[in-house]
Structures are given as C-alpha cells and as structure tokens.
Amino acid sequence: MAELPSLPQDFQYSADHEWVNTTASELVGTTVRVGITAVAADALGEVVFVEPPAVGDSITAGQACGEVESTKSVSDIVAPVSGTVTAVNEAATADSSLLNSDPYGAGWLFEVEVTAAGELLDAAAYAAANHI
C-alpha cells in the first residue's frame, strides 16, 4: 500500500470515507466542504471520473449522492451531512486525478449548507478504525 498523505486533524470523517473540513460540534447552518479520504482514494486506485451532486441538490447523510469511478471500480459518494449543495469543484470534475494527488485540498468535491450532521468521527477515531 502506498504511503497516504497525513490525515488532517481539523476535519471530521464518515465511516464511508468522506470528510468535512471542520471540527465544529454544531454544523447546522454552516457550509462545509466535502471530499473523499486518502484511504478511499488509495483503495480505489487511479480515479478516472467523478460525478458529484449538482448545485441545488438536496443530499441526505448516509445516502449516495454521487459516484467516483476508478480503473478498479465505481463507488458511491455517501453524503456525510444533510443539506443543499452550494458549490461543486469543477477542477476536480475536469481532472479527477486531483482526488488521488490531493484528496484533502484541491481534490475536494462539493460544498453543502448543512441542515443536519451525519455520524462523524474525529481524526483519531477515523485513523483507529482504518488502522492508519
């Protein structure tokens, strides 16, 4: 397995390997950025296509809201929070390799105005659950 980029301590993570870029305890009413973790990107292999939800879409925590396709498989993007999509990272949809090369930075997928948080883990709990 390749060496993964270090896990941002100031993010929260879902068991489905998505991240949100905050450690705030109250997410409702905030806008967060969402992406997939390096663990997910590494497991997928070379990402060749990403289909995030569209601006204006309502997403529900724990439900599929898009897809990531790699040379190995197609995987759902599972929403870590509920809310309305306010932005999509056009750079990542145009160059899906950003999900592999910079999953916590330039490889973000979309932004959501949060109406409800899903079940999120802090960095230590996510790392422990995934043996990283």
N, C-alpha and C positions, 0 to 999 in steps of 0.2 A: 504494500500500500504506500502511496506517495505521502510525503510529509504534508500535512494540512496546514493552512495558514492559522495563526493563533486565533482563538475564539474571543471575540470582543466581550469584555466583561460588562459593558454598558448596554447590552442588548438583552432581550428575552427570547426564548426559544419554545417551539412546539415539539411535541413528541414525533410529529410528522416531518421534522427537519426544516421548518420555516423559521425565520427570525423577524422580530420587530425591533426597531432601532431606539428603544427606550427601556429604562428600568423603572419608570413611573409606576406607582402602585395603582393609580387611578387613570385609566386610559380613555374612559368615555369622554367624548368631546374633544379629544386631541386628534391630530393627524399623525400617523406613523408610516414609516417606510417598511416594506416587506420584501424579503428575498429568501433564497434557499441557502442552507448552510453548506460549508465546505464538505461536511460529511456526506450530504446528499449529492453534491456535485462530483465528489470523488467516486461515490458508488455508481452514479450514472455513467461516468466516463465522459468522453467528449460530447458536450451539448451542441446539437446542431440546429435546434429550433425551439423557440419559446412562444407560447400563446398565453399571455396574461389576461386577466379580465379587462374589459373596456372601461374607460372613464364613464362614470354614471352608473355602472353596475352595482347592485347591492350584493354583498357577499355575506356568508354566514360562517362563523367559526366552526371548524371541524368538517366543512363541506368543500368538495372540489370546486375550484374557481378558475382553473386554467390548466395548461399542460406544459411539460418540459420533455422534449424528445432528444435522445442521445443516440449514439451509434449502437448502444446496447438495448435500449427500451424506451417506452413512453411512460412517464409518471405524472400523476396529478399534482397540481399545486393545491395544497389544502390550506384554506384560509385560517390564519392563527387568531383572527379577530373578526367580529361582525361590523359591517358599516358600508359606506359608499366609497367607491373608488374615485379618487380625485385627480390622479395622475398616473401615467404609465411611462416607464423608462424606455423611450424609443431607441436609445443607443443599444440597450440590451436586446431588444427585439430585432434590430438590424444586425447586431453582432453578438450572437448568443454565446460565443466563446468567453465573453465577459463573466458569465456565471461560473466558469472554471477558473479563470485567471484572477478575478477579484470579486468573490461572492459576497463580501461584506461591504464593498464600496461601489465601484462602477457597475457591478452586476446586480444591483437592486432591481426589483421587478415592478412594483407599483406602490402607490400611497393610498391610504384609507383614512377617512374620517370615521373614527371608531364610535359605534353605538353600544357595543358590548365586547368585553375581552373573552378570549377563549382560555383554555387551560394552558398557561405558560410557565416555563421553567426558567430559573436564573441560570447563568453560565455554568456555575459549579454543578448544579443538578443535571443539566444537559450533558456536560462533559462526563459525569459519572455514569449516566445512563447509556452513553455511547462509547465508553472506555477510551476517552481521549484525554 
